[in-house]
Amino acid sequence: MGWTDASWPADVPAWPVHYGESLTAEETLQRSPMIASQEPEAEPRTDREVEVPSQVRMESMQAHPETTMQAQRRTTATTHAATLRHRRGQENSTQDSVMHAANVREADTDAQARELANGLLEQIQAGGEARWAAMASFERLAFGNTVSSRAAQMVLEQASMNDAVALAAGLRGHVRNAVLSKHANHVVQKITEVMPVARASFVVSELKGFANDVARHVFGCRVLCRILEHLSPNDSSTIELVEEISVGLEELCSHPYGSYVVRHLLEFGLPEHRQRVVKALLTDLAGYTKHKFGSHVVEVALRHASLEDRQVMARELLADKEQLMALAANQFGRFTIRALLAQPENLKQEALDVLRPMESQLKASRYGKSVLSEVRKAASA
């Protein structure tokens, strides 16, 4: 995990989007506009003008305003295009400057954090009163600011296991506040990453009775995800925490932050946990499939649930052709339909048999076109 203290997720957690397609690829920087050199002026005519009949002159005079107007339009369009190119060039230049300034700030922050971390390591390794002072300051560093939080994370990674455990103990009794803190939540995550489950058990213990609130919190959901990544069948304490989360699965499946916890539960949870998530999704499978956050959960379920549960979900989605077309034409539902085409051969063939006759409808749909592309690709594979 990188040294980040940004508020992921802010409005929407910045985690991977739909599987199978990257929705936000980095844009290629525009080329700087080229300024075309002016063409040389035409040489003045030297041939003698030929007198033209008055009627022709009149028609020419009548046509002249229209020709002038067309020229003005062309000039305006050219000027507008040049202005846009100029603005894009300025925007790219501004973006480069902003990125450079951000990189400089990031480097400064890391340098300051490393200096602070090195000082803390020296203190705790010195023993005696210096060690006690370092342990006492750890909580303050965790909650302080971006620099101090990163320093606390660095120390946890670089210290010996015994020293890291001693420092982490400074957050005992403060875990609930820490997981809701913009800065301290990163330190709690680091504790769960670098320490054995037994040594970090106080984190899970202090979250019990509080799990559903943490799962719905912009920072707290991250900590639960880290905890789930280390879940094992013998970890009874964390399993008890999961039991709390399971009580509100129907709501969490479509929650902006809770949906990420459910997705981690599908990926890292025990078989019974995956089955519970599928059961929650089946209460309104079409609704979740069309939901901004719920659609992600359905996708992950189609990847990590048992084959039997995936068959149940797939056949429910394929049973109603009208509903299936509505899902394929939906901004979020299309990804679930595409996930059906990535299922084992039998399920994939069932999906193809239903989707192929819809080719003309899919072709006429803005979002259905991407499904049609996957149908053709799957059919030729």
MARTI-622638 format. One record per atom (N, C-alpha, C): residue in one letter; y, z, x. Coordinates in steps of 0.02 Angstrom, whole numbers, padded with zeros to 5 digits, always signed. Each point is the difference from the previous one (the first is absolute). Example, Ala and Ser with C-alpha at 12.3 -4.5 7.8 and 13.67 -1.06 7.14 Angstrom:
A-00284+00390+00660 A+00059+00000-00045 A+00060+00000+00045 S+00053-00036-00018 S+00059+00003+00042 S+00055+00037-00039 
END
This chain:
M-00060+00000+00042 M+00060+00000-00042 M+00062+00000+00044 G+00049-00042-00016 G+00060-00006+00042 G+00047+00057-00011 W+00050+00003+00043 W+00050+00053-00007 W+00050-00023-00052 T-00016+00013-00062 T+00046-00020-00053 T+00022+00060-00039 D+00064+00000-00014 D+00026+00054-00043 D+00038-00031-00058 A-00012-00065-00010 A+00031-00034-00057 A-00031+00026-00063 S+00034-00010-00056 S-00022+00029-00063 S-00050-00044-00035 W-00055-00022+00036 W-00053-00035-00034 W-00039+00049-00042 P-00020-00018-00063 P+00029-00054-00037 P+00067+00021-00029 A+00049-00041-00002 A+00067+00019-00023 A+00002-00008-00075 D+00011-00061-00022 D-00002-00013-00071 D-00071-00018-00019 V-00028-00046+00039 V-00070-00018-00006 V-00031+00008+00069 P-00056+00034+00006 P-00029+00010+00066 P-00012-00066+00036 A+00021-00001+00062 A-00007-00061+00038 A-00066-00007+00032 W-00052+00000-00038 W-00066-00009+00026 W-00024-00069-00018 P-00062-00018+00023 P-00025-00068-00011 P+00002-00019-00074 V+00019-00061-00012 V+00002-00024-00068 V-00068-00025-00020 H-00001-00049-00044 H-00064-00023-00025 H-00043-00028+00055 Y-00064+00018-00003 Y-00047-00026+00048 Y-00007-00074-00010 G-00008-00035+00055 G-00013-00072-00005 G+00061-00043+00006 E+00059+00029-00006 E+00059-00042+00007 E+00057+00043+00024 S+00039-00027+00048 S+00059+00035+00025 S+00060-00024-00040 L+00030+00048-00037 L+00055-00019-00044 L+00067+00002+00035 T+00006+00032+00058 T+00065+00008+00031 T-00002-00020+00073 A-00020-00062+00015 A-00002-00023+00070 A+00069-00003+00029 E+00008+00016+00065 E+00066+00003+00032 E+00030-00070+00003 E+00061-00006-00023 E+00032-00065-00002 E+00017-00024+00070 T-00008-00066+00010 T+00019-00030+00065 T+00075-00004+00005 L+00027+00019+00058 L+00073-00001+00008 L+00026-00072-00004 Q+00056-00008-00034 Q+00031-00066-00008 Q+00027-00024+00067 R-00001-00066+00011 R+00031-00028+00060 R+00075+00003-00008 S+00034+00009+00057 S+00073+00001-00003 S+00024-00069-00021 P+00051-00003-00042 P+00024-00065-00024 P+00026-00043+00056 M-00016-00063-00002 M+00024-00048+00049 M+00063-00033-00027 I+00051-00001+00041 I+00063-00031-00022 I+00000-00072+00021 A-00001-00044-00050 A-00004-00072+00015 A+00066-00024+00027 S-00004-00044+00051 S+00062-00028+00027 S+00028-00051-00048 Q+00065-00005-00002 Q+00032-00047-00046 Q-00012-00071+00024 E-00011-00045-00048 E-00007-00070+00018 E+00068-00029+00017 P+00002-00048+00048 P+00065-00030+00016 P+00028-00037-00059 E+00066+00000-00005 E+00032-00034-00056 E-00012-00076+00007 A-00007-00032-00058 A-00010-00073+00000 A+00062-00034+00026 E-00010-00054+00036 E+00057-00037+00025 E+00038-00032-00058 P+00068-00005+00005 P+00039-00031-00054 P-00019-00073-00009 R-00003-00020-00063 R-00018-00070-00014 R+00055-00046+00025 T-00019-00056+00030 T+00049-00048+00026 T-00002-00066-00038 D-00052-00008-00042 D-00004-00062-00038 D+00050-00001-00056 R+00020-00061-00020 R+00051-00007-00052 R-00031+00016-00067 E+00037+00039-00039 E-00025+00017-00067 E+00002-00062-00045 V-00050-00006-00042 V-00005-00056-00046 V+00025+00023-00068 E+00044-00039-00029 E+00027+00019-00065 E-00053-00005-00053 V-00004+00050-00042 V-00051+00002-00052 V+00033-00008-00068 P-00037-00027-00049 P+00028-00009-00068 P+00020+00068-00029 S+00051-00002-00042 S+00027+00061-00029 S-00051+00039-00040 Q-00045-00036-00036 Q-00050+00034-00042 Q-00047+00041+00044 V-00019-00031+00058 V-00045+00036+00045 V+00034+00061+00029 R+00066-00008+00017 R+00038+00056+00026 R+00002+00057-00051 M+00008-00018-00063 M+00004+00050-00054 M-00065+00038-00006 E-00057-00039+00002 E-00065+00033-00006 E-00012+00046+00059 S+00023-00024+00060 S-00008+00040+00059 S+00040+00064-00004 M+00061-00006-00027 M+00043+00059-00008 M-00030+00049-00050 Q-00032-00028-00053 Q-00031+00045-00049 Q-00061+00036+00029 A-00035-00035+00044 A-00060+00030+00028 A+00016+00050+00055 H+00059-00005+00028 H+00018+00041+00058 H-00004+00076-00013 P+00028+00024-00057 P-00004+00072-00013 P-00072+00027+00000 E-00046-00039-00028 E-00070+00022-00002 E-00029+00004+00070 T+00016-00052+00041 T-00024-00001+00068 T+00027+00060+00039 T+00064+00014-00011 T+00031+00056+00034 T-00033+00066-00020 M-00014+00005-00065 M-00032+00061-00025 M-00069+00010+00031 Q-00038-00056+00005 Q-00065+00005+00032 Q+00005+00021+00072 A+00050-00027+00035 A+00010+00018+00070 A+00018+00074+00006 Q+00042+00023-00048 Q+00019+00071+00002 Q-00061+00045-00011 R-00043-00024-00046 R-00060+00039-00012 R-00044+00004+00062 R-00007-00059+00033 R-00041+00000+00061 R+00031+00046+00053 T+00066-00003+00006 T+00034+00042+00049 T-00009+00073-00016 T+00007+00017-00065 T-00009+00070-00021 T-00071+00024+00015 A-00050-00043-00016 A-00070+00019+00012 A-00013+00010+00075 T+00028-00045+00041 T-00009+00006+00072 T+00032+00063+00027 T+00061+00014-00025 T+00035+00061+00021 T-00038+00062-00020 H-00027-00002-00062 H-00037+00058-00026 H-00063+00012+00043 A-00035-00056+00017 A-00060+00007+00041 A+00017+00028+00069 A+00056-00025+00028 A+00021+00025+00066 A+00018+00074-00003 T+00033+00019-00055 T+00018+00071-00009 T-00062+00044-00004 L-00051-00024-00038 L-00061+00038-00006 L-00035+00007+00067 R-00001-00055+00039 R-00031+00004+00066 R+00037+00050+00044 H+00066-00001-00005 H+00041+00045+00040 H-00014+00073-00020 R-00003+00011-00066 R-00013+00068-00024 R-00069+00024+00022 R-00050-00045-00004 R-00067+00019+00021 R-00001+00018+00074 G+00037-00040+00038 G+00005+00016+00071 G+00030+00068+00012 Q+00053+00015-00039 Q+00032+00066+00007 Q-00048+00055-00022 E-00038-00012-00055 E-00047+00051-00024 E-00054+00013+00052 N-00026-00054+00031 N-00052+00009+00051 N+00028+00038+00059 S+00062-00016+00019 S+00031+00035+00055 S+00009+00074-00016 T+00021+00013-00062 T+00009+00070-00022 T-00067+00037-00001 Q-00053-00034-00025 Q-00066+00031-00002 Q-00024+00017+00070 D+00011-00046+00046 D-00021+00013+00069 D+00037+00061+00028 S+00065+00004-00015 S+00040+00056+00024 S-00024+00066-00029 V-00015-00001-00066 V-00025+00060-00033 V-00067+00022+00028 M-00045-00049+00011 M-00066+00016+00027 M+00006+00028+00071 H+00045-00029+00039 H+00010+00024+00068 H+00026+00072+00000 A+00049+00012-00044 A+00028+00068-00005 A-00053+00050-00022 A-00042-00022-00048 A-00054+00045-00024 A-00050+00015+00055 N-00016-00051+00040 N-00047+00010+00056 N+00029+00048+00052 V+00065-00006+00012 V+00033+00044+00047 V-00002+00072-00025 R+00016+00008-00065 R-00002+00068-00029 R-00071+00029+00003 E-00049-00043-00015 E-00070+00022+00001 E-00019+00024+00070 A+00020-00039+00051 A-00016+00018+00069 A+00034+00066+00018 D+00063+00008-00022 D+00036+00063+00014 D-00034+00059-00033 T-00021-00010-00062 T-00034+00053-00037 T-00065+00020+00035 D-00039-00049+00021 D-00063+00015+00034 D+00012+00036+00066 A+00052-00022+00036 A+00015+00032+00064 A+00019+00073-00010 Q+00042+00013-00050 Q+00021+00069-00015 Q-00060+00042-00022 A-00043-00030-00042 A-00059+00036-00024 A-00048+00016+00057 R-00009-00048+00045 R-00045+00012+00056 R+00025+00055+00046 E+00066+00001+00011 E+00029+00052+00042 E-00011+00069-00032 L+00011+00003-00066 L-00010+00063-00035 L-00074+00020+00001 A-00045-00048-00009 A-00072+00014+00000 A-00023+00024+00069 N+00025-00030+00052 N-00018+00021+00068 N+00021+00072+00014 G+00059+00017-00025 G+00024+00069+00009 G-00044+00050-00037 L-00022-00019-00060 L-00042+00044-00040 L-00069+00007+00033 L-00026-00055+00027 L-00065+00003+00034 L+00003+00047+00061 E+00055-00005+00037 E+00008+00044+00058 E+00002+00073-00021 Q+00034+00013-00056 Q+00004+00069-00025 Q-00068+00028-00019 I-00037-00040-00039 I-00064+00027-00025 I-00051+00006+00056 Q+00006-00043+00051 Q-00047+00004+00057 Q+00019+00056+00048 A+00062+00022-00003 A+00022+00054+00046 A-00031+00067-00019 G-00018+00008-00063 G-00030+00062-00022 G+00051+00055-00010 G-00023+00059-00018 G+00044+00057-00010 G+00051-00010-00055 E+00060+00024+00012 E+00053-00003-00050 E+00020-00072-00014 A-00002-00044+00051 A+00018-00070-00010 A-00047-00033-00050 R-00064+00017+00004 R-00049-00028-00047 R+00015+00022-00071 W+00014+00064-00007 W+00017+00026-00067 W+00063-00033-00027 A+00048-00011+00043 A+00063-00032-00022 A-00014-00072-00024 A-00044-00036+00036 A-00017-00068-00019 A-00035-00001-00068 M-00046+00046-00011 M-00036+00004-00063 M+00048+00016-00057 A+00048+00044+00014 A+00048+00020-00052 A+00047-00056-00018 S+00014-00046+00046 S+00047-00054-00012 S-00031-00061-00033 F-00068-00002-00004 F-00033-00060-00025 F+00018-00016-00072 E+00001+00051-00042 E+00018-00011-00071 E+00070-00029-00006 R+00047+00027+00038 R+00069-00024-00002 R+00003-00073+00021 L-00038-00019+00051 L-00001-00069+00023 L-00029-00046-00055 A-00053+00022-00033 A-00032-00041-00051 A+00047-00018-00057 F+00040+00049-00021 F+00044-00010-00058 F+00069-00026+00020 G+00017+00001+00065 G+00068-00012+00021 G+00029-00067-00017 N-00015-00050+00040 N+00028-00067-00009 N-00049-00051+00030 T+00022-00062+00003 T-00044-00053+00025 T-00023+00014+00071 V+00046+00018+00043 V-00017+00011+00071 V-00047+00059+00007 S+00016+00056-00031 S-00042+00060+00008 S-00069-00010-00031 S-00004-00037-00057 S-00064-00013-00032 S-00044-00043+00046 R+00029-00050+00030 R-00039-00042+00046 R-00023+00040+00061 A+00044+00044+00023 A-00019+00042+00057 A-00060+00043-00018 A+00000+00029-00060 A-00056+00042-00022 A-00065-00041-00003 Q+00005-00063-00023 Q-00059-00043-00003 Q-00026-00017+00070 M+00047-00014+00045 M-00019-00016+00069 M-00036+00059+00033 V+00025+00059-00011 V-00031+00059+00030 V-00071+00009-00026 L-00011-00010-00065 L-00067+00007-00028 L-00049-00050+00031 E+00024-00059+00017 E-00043-00050+00031 E-00015+00015+00073 Q+00049+00028+00035 Q-00005+00008+00073 Q-00028+00068+00021 A+00006+00049-00043 A-00022+00068+00018 A-00076+00004-00001 S-00026+00050+00033 S-00072+00014-00005 S-00016+00021-00071 M-00064-00002-00018 M-00018+00017-00069 M+00020+00072-00016 N-00011+00046+00045 N+00018+00070-00013 N+00075+00008-00009 D+00038-00035+00042 D+00073+00005-00006 D+00024-00033-00065 A-00030-00057-00018 A+00019-00034-00062 A-00014+00043-00060 V-00057+00033+00000 V-00018+00045-00055 V+00049+00057-00005 A+00019+00028+00058 A+00048+00056+00001 A+00067-00022-00028 L+00022-00060+00018 L+00064-00025-00025 L-00003-00015-00075 A-00053-00033-00021 A-00007-00017-00071 A-00001+00061-00044 A-00023+00056+00027 A-00003+00062-00038 A+00070+00021-00023 G+00051-00028+00033 G+00068+00016-00021 G+00017-00025-00069 L-00040-00046-00027 L+00012-00026-00067 L-00043+00036-00053 R-00040+00046+00021 R-00040+00039-00049 R+00048+00034-00049 G-00016-00006-00063 G+00042+00030-00052 G+00059-00045-00019 H+00008-00057+00034 H+00056-00045-00014 H-00022-00071-00015 V-00066-00010-00010 V-00027-00067-00009 V+00029-00034-00062 R+00005+00037-00055 R+00025-00032-00062 R+00070-00026+00009 N+00042+00038+00033 N+00068-00024+00013 N-00001-00058+00050 A-00045+00004+00048 A-00002-00050+00053 A-00020-00069-00028 V-00049-00002-00045 V-00023-00066-00024 V+00053-00033-00045 L+00048+00038-00025 L+00053-00028-00041 L+00063-00013+00041 S-00004+00013+00065 S+00058-00008+00044 S+00001-00069+00031 K+00059-00030+00004 K+00008-00066+00029 K-00024-00002+00072 H+00010+00054+00036 H-00019+00002+00071 H-00066+00036+00012 A-00010+00057-00031 A-00059+00040+00015 A-00065-00031-00025 N+00004-00045-00050 N-00063-00030-00024 N-00035-00039+00055 H+00039-00029+00045 H-00030-00037+00055 H-00038+00046+00048 V+00025+00060+00008 V-00032+00049+00044 V-00067+00023-00032 V+00000+00010-00065 V-00062+00020-00034 V-00051-00057+00005 Q+00022-00061-00007 Q-00045-00057+00008 Q-00031+00000+00070 K+00042+00012+00049 K-00024+00000+00069 K-00051+00056+00012 I+00010+00057-00033 I-00048+00055+00006 I-00068-00023-00025 T-00002-00034-00057 T-00064-00022-00028 T-00032-00055+00042 E+00041-00036+00038 E-00027-00054+00041 E-00030+00024+00065 V+00033+00048+00033 V-00020+00018+00068 V-00046+00060+00003 M-00007+00036-00055 M-00041+00061+00001 M-00064-00009-00041 P-00054+00032+00020 P-00060+00000-00041 P+00015+00031-00068 V-00038-00020-00049 V+00011+00024-00069 V+00000+00076-00002 A-00045+00031+00036 A-00004+00073-00001 A+00064+00033+00026 R+00031-00031+00050 R+00061+00029+00029 R+00061-00012-00044 A-00003-00052-00042 A+00057-00016-00044 A-00013+00020-00072 S-00050+00042-00010 S-00020+00019-00069 S+00056+00035-00038 F+00046+00033+00036 F+00053+00036-00035 F+00045-00049-00039 V+00005-00062+00022 V+00041-00050-00035 V-00029-00012-00070 V-00066-00014-00002 V-00032-00012-00064 V+00003+00062-00045 S-00012+00058+00030 S-00001+00062-00040 S+00067+00013-00034 E+00055-00015+00034 E+00066+00014-00029 E+00021-00053-00051 L-00036-00056-00003 L+00016-00052-00049 L-00039+00008-00065 K-00051+00042+00001 K-00040+00009-00061 K+00043+00030-00056 G-00012-00025-00060 G+00041+00020-00057 G+00065-00038-00004 F+00009-00047+00045 F+00064-00034+00008 F-00012-00075+00011 A-00064-00020+00000 A-00019-00068+00021 A+00030-00055-00042 N+00002+00008-00066 N+00026-00053-00043 N+00075-00010+00011 D+00036+00053+00012 D+00072-00007+00014 D+00010-00034+00067 V-00040+00018+00049 V+00005-00031+00066 V-00015-00075-00004 A-00051-00018-00039 A-00020-00070-00006 A+00055-00043-00030 R+00043+00030-00041 R+00054-00037-00032 R+00065+00002+00039 H-00002+00030+00059 H+00062+00009+00038 H+00006-00054+00053 V+00061-00024+00012 V+00014-00054+00046 V-00025+00015+00071 F+00004+00063+00022 F-00024+00018+00067 F-00069+00032-00004 G-00011+00040-00052 G-00064+00036-00006 G-00060-00046-00004 C+00008-00058-00033 C-00058-00045-00007 C-00026-00022+00068 R+00044-00005+00050 R-00021-00020+00067 R-00049+00051+00030 V+00017+00063-00009 V-00042+00053+00029 V-00069-00002-00032 L-00003-00008-00066 L-00065-00003-00033 L-00041-00060+00025 C+00034-00056+00012 C-00036-00059+00025 C-00030+00015+00069 R+00037+00034+00042 R-00026+00017+00067 R-00060+00047-00006 I+00005+00047-00047 I-00055+00048-00010 I-00063-00037-00023 L+00009-00047-00048 L-00058-00037-00026 L-00033-00043+00053 E+00037-00022+00049 E-00028-00042+00053 E-00051+00038+00042 H+00001+00066-00005 H-00047+00041+00039 H-00049+00037-00044 L-00007-00022-00062 L-00045+00033-00047 L-00073-00011+00019 S-00040+00052-00005 S-00072-00005+00012 S-00037+00039-00054 P-00064-00017-00012 P-00038+00035-00053 P-00005+00075+00011 N+00007+00022+00062 N-00006+00072+00015 N+00066+00037-00004 D+00054-00037-00013 D+00066+00030-00001 D+00015+00026-00071 S-00028+00057-00015 S+00005+00027-00068 S+00072+00015-00021 S+00041+00021+00047 S+00069+00018-00016 S+00040-00062-00022 T-00007-00055+00036 T+00035-00061-00019 T-00029-00029-00064 I-00065+00007-00010 I-00030-00024-00062 I+00029+00037-00060 E+00013+00064+00008 E+00032+00039-00054 E+00070-00027-00014 L+00035-00021+00053 L+00067-00029-00009 L-00006-00066-00038 V-00050-00040+00015 V-00011-00064-00035 V-00016+00012-00073 E-00035+00054-00015 E-00015+00016-00069 E+00064+00009-00040 E+00050+00030+00031 E+00064+00008-00034 E+00033-00067-00014 I-00003-00044+00050 I+00030-00067-00008 I-00035-00038-00056 S-00066+00008-00005 S-00040-00037-00048 S+00018+00015-00072 V+00030+00058-00012 V+00018+00019-00068 V+00052-00047-00030 G+00045-00027+00041 G+00053-00043-00026 G-00005-00072+00024 L-00061-00025+00009 L-00009-00067+00029 L+00031-00055-00042 E-00005+00004-00066 E+00027-00053-00042 E+00074-00012+00013 E+00037+00054+00008 E+00072-00007+00014 E+00012-00021+00072 L-00038+00029+00046 L+00010-00016+00071 L-00013-00073+00015 C-00045-00032-00036 C-00017-00070+00014 C+00060-00047-00006 S+00049+00018-00040 S+00058-00043-00008 S+00065+00033+00024 H-00008+00055+00037 H+00059+00035+00025 H+00024-00031+00065 P+00067-00005+00011 P+00025-00032+00061 P-00028+00030+00064 Y-00010+00066+00001 Y-00025+00033+00060 Y-00073+00021-00008 G-00016+00025-00058 G-00068+00022-00012 G-00051-00056+00006 S+00020-00061-00015 S-00047-00056+00005 S-00026-00010+00071 Y+00041+00019+00049 Y-00023-00006+00069 Y-00053+00053+00016 V+00007+00057-00029 V-00050+00053+00009 V-00066-00023-00032 V+00004-00031-00059 V-00061-00024-00033 V-00033-00055+00041 R+00039-00044+00029 R-00028-00053+00041 R-00036+00028+00061 H+00029+00053+00030 H-00033+00033+00056 H-00064+00035-00024 L+00001+00026-00060 L-00059+00033-00027 L-00057-00051-00009 L+00018-00061-00021 L-00050-00053-00007 L-00029-00020+00068 E+00042-00001+00050 E-00021-00023+00066 E-00036+00053+00040 F+00023+00063-00004 F-00027+00052+00043 F-00037+00055-00038 G+00003-00002-00066 G-00032+00052-00040 G-00076-00007-00003 L-00032+00048-00030 L-00072-00001-00009 L-00018-00046-00059 P-00062-00022-00006 P-00019-00045-00055 P+00021+00025-00069 E-00008+00066-00011 E+00019+00026-00066 E+00075-00005-00012 H+00040+00003+00054 H+00072-00007-00008 H+00018-00071-00019 R-00032-00049+00031 R+00011-00070-00018 R-00019-00013-00072 Q-00054+00029-00021 Q-00024-00010-00069 Q+00050+00028-00050 R+00031+00057+00017 R+00049+00030-00045 R+00062-00045-00006 V+00020-00030+00055 V+00058-00045-00002 V-00016-00060-00045 V-00058-00030+00007 V-00020-00056-00041 V+00000+00020-00074 K-00026+00058-00013 K-00001+00024-00070 K+00071+00006-00028 A+00046+00024+00041 A+00070+00005-00021 A+00030-00069-00012 L-00015-00048+00043 L+00026-00068-00008 L-00026-00033-00063 L-00063+00014-00017 L-00031-00032-00058 L+00031+00023-00066 T+00040+00052+00001 T+00033+00021-00061 T+00053-00051-00022 D+00025-00039+00048 D+00048-00054-00017 D+00002-00049+00059 L-00056-00034+00011 L-00006-00042+00059 L+00051-00057+00001 A+00010-00033-00057 A+00048-00055-00003 A+00071+00026+00013 G+00015+00059-00027 G+00066+00028+00010 G+00014+00017+00073 Y-00049+00031+00033 Y+00008+00015+00072 Y+00005-00064+00041 T-00039-00050-00019 T+00000-00063+00037 T+00068-00034-00001 K+00037+00008-00053 K+00066-00032-00006 K+00056+00046+00024 H-00017+00059+00023 H+00051+00049+00020 H+00017-00008+00074 K+00063+00010+00016 K+00023-00008+00069 K-00040+00041+00050 F-00014+00062-00017 F-00037+00044+00046 F-00074+00005-00018 G-00014-00001-00065 G-00070+00004-00022 G-00041-00059+00024 S+00032-00059+00006 S-00037-00059+00022 S-00028+00009+00070 H+00036+00035+00042 H-00025+00014+00068 H-00064+00043-00003 V+00000+00048-00045 V-00058+00045-00006 V-00061-00040-00024 V+00011-00044-00049 V-00056-00041-00025 V-00028-00043+00056 E+00044-00030+00039 E-00022-00041+00057 E-00044+00040+00049 V+00024+00059+00018 V-00037+00042+00048 V-00067+00022-00030 A+00000+00013-00065 A-00063+00018-00033 A-00050-00058+00004 L+00024-00061-00006 L-00044-00058+00004 L-00024-00012+00072 R+00028+00036+00047 R-00022-00006+00069 R-00046+00058+00021 H+00014+00060-00027 H-00034+00060+00027 H-00045+00036-00051 A+00005-00016-00063 A-00044+00033-00049 A-00072-00024+00009 S-00046+00034-00030 S-00070-00021+00005 S-00008-00069-00034 L-00052-00036+00020 L-00012-00066-00029 L-00008+00004-00076 E-00033+00052-00023 E-00009+00009-00072 E+00067+00008-00036 D+00044+00041+00029 D+00065+00010-00032 D+00043-00063+00004 R-00006-00037+00055 R+00038-00062+00005 R-00024-00051-00051 Q-00064-00001-00014 Q-00027-00045-00051 Q+00027+00018-00068 V+00004+00064-00015 V+00027+00022-00064 V+00073-00022-00007 M+00040+00010+00052 M+00070-00019-00002 M+00008-00076-00007 A-00038-00037+00041 A+00006-00073-00001 A-00018-00028-00068 R-00054+00023-00028 R-00022-00028-00064 R+00046+00018-00057 E+00033+00057+00005 E+00049+00017-00052 E+00060-00047+00006 L+00021-00015+00061 L+00057-00045+00009 L-00017-00071-00021 L-00062-00022+00010 L-00020-00068-00015 L-00020-00011-00073 A-00010+00054-00036 A-00026-00005-00069 A+00049-00033-00047 D+00064+00012+00008 D+00051-00027-00045 D+00039-00055+00036 K-00013-00063-00016 K+00030-00056+00036 K+00076-00003-00010 E+00022+00016-00059 E+00072-00001-00012 E+00035+00054+00042 Q-00030+00059+00001 Q+00028+00054+00041 Q-00004-00018+00074 L-00054-00032+00021 L-00008-00019+00070 L+00055-00048+00021 M+00016-00049-00043 M+00054-00047+00015 M+00067+00037+00005 A+00010+00049-00044 A+00062+00039+00002 A+00005+00038+00065 L-00056+00026+00025 L+00000+00036+00063 L+00013-00048+00059 A-00032-00059-00003 A+00009-00049+00054 A+00072-00024+00004 A+00034-00001-00057 A+00070-00024-00002 A+00049+00057+00011 N-00025+00059+00013 N+00044+00058+00010 N+00016+00010+00074 Q+00060+00022+00013 Q+00024+00010+00069 Q-00047+00045+00040 F-00027+00052-00032 F-00044+00047+00036 F-00073-00012-00017 G-00014-00020-00060 G-00069-00011-00021 G-00036-00054+00038 R+00038-00050+00024 R-00031-00056+00036 R-00040+00024+00062 F+00023+00054+00032 F-00034+00024+00060 F-00068+00029-00017 T-00005+00032-00057 T-00065+00026-00021 T-00048-00057-00015 I+00024-00053-00033 I-00042-00057-00015 I-00025-00033+00065 R+00045-00004+00048 R-00020-00028+00065 R-00051+00046+00034 A+00006+00065-00010 A-00048+00047+00029 A-00069-00010-00030 L-00003-00022-00063 L-00065-00013-00031 L-00036-00057+00036 L+00039-00047+00027 L-00030-00057+00034 L-00025+00018+00070 A+00016+00061+00021 A-00024+00023+00066 A-00060+00047-00007 Q-00027+00004-00060 Q-00058+00044-00013 Q-00064-00032+00026 P-00055+00038+00003 P-00065-00029+00019 P-00017-00060-00042 E-00044-00041+00023 E-00012-00067-00027 E-00009-00002-00076 N-00041+00044-00028 N-00013-00003-00072 N+00064+00012-00040 L+00038+00052+00018 L+00062+00015-00035 L+00051-00056+00011 K+00003-00025+00060 K+00046-00054+00015 K-00016-00061-00044 Q-00064-00016-00008 Q-00019-00058-00040 Q+00018+00011-00074 E-00009+00061-00024 E+00019+00015-00069 E+00075-00012-00010 A+00040+00022+00049 A+00073-00010-00004 A+00017-00074+00001 L-00033-00038+00044 L+00014-00072+00004 L-00018-00035-00065 D-00055+00019-00031 D-00022-00032-00062 D+00051+00009-00056 V+00034+00058+00001 V+00050+00013-00052 V+00068-00032+00017 L+00018+00001+00064 L+00066-00023+00021 L+00006-00076+00006 R-00053-00034+00017 R+00004-00073+00010 R+00026-00037-00062 P-00024+00015-00060 P+00025-00036-00059 P+00075+00014-00014 M+00029+00049+00034 M+00071+00017-00011 M+00046-00037+00049 E-00026-00049+00036 E+00038-00031+00054 E+00068-00026-00022 S+00002-00034-00057 S+00065-00028-00023 S+00049+00055-00017 Q-00025+00054-00030 Q+00044+00055-00017 Q+00026+00036+00062 L-00045+00009+00048 L+00020+00032+00063 L+00051-00043+00037 K-00010-00065-00001 K+00045-00046+00035 K+00070+00003-00030 A+00005+00013-00065 A+00064+00002-00034 A+00036+00067+00006 S-00034+00048+00030 S+00029+00068+00006 S+00028+00011+00069 R+00057+00032+00003 R+00032+00015+00064 R-00045+00040+00046 Y-00029+00054-00027 Y-00043+00042+00040 Y-00073-00022-00002 G-00017-00036-00053 G-00069-00024-00006 G-00018-00051+00053 K+00051-00034+00028 K-00014-00050+00051 K-00035+00030+00061 S+00020+00061+00019 S-00033+00031+00058 S-00072+00018-00017 V-00013+00017-00063 V-00069+00014-00021 V-00041-00065+00002 L+00030-00053-00023 L-00034-00066+00000 L-00019-00020+00071 S+00045+00013+00047 S-00013-00016+00069 S-00062+00037+00025 E-00004+00065-00019 E-00058+00040+00021 E-00064-00022-00035 V+00006-00022-00063 V-00058-00025-00036 V-00029-00060+00036 R+00044-00047+00018 R-00024-00061+00034 R-00030+00017+00069 K+00032+00047+00034 K-00024+00020+00066 K-00070+00033-00006 A-00006+00044-00050 A-00064+00035-00010 A-00055-00049-00021 A+00019-00049-00041 A-00049-00048-00025 A-00026-00045+00056 S+00042-00013+00049 S-00020-00045+00055 S-00034+00038+00058 A+00004+00066-00004 A-00029+00040+00056 A-00077-00002-00001 
END
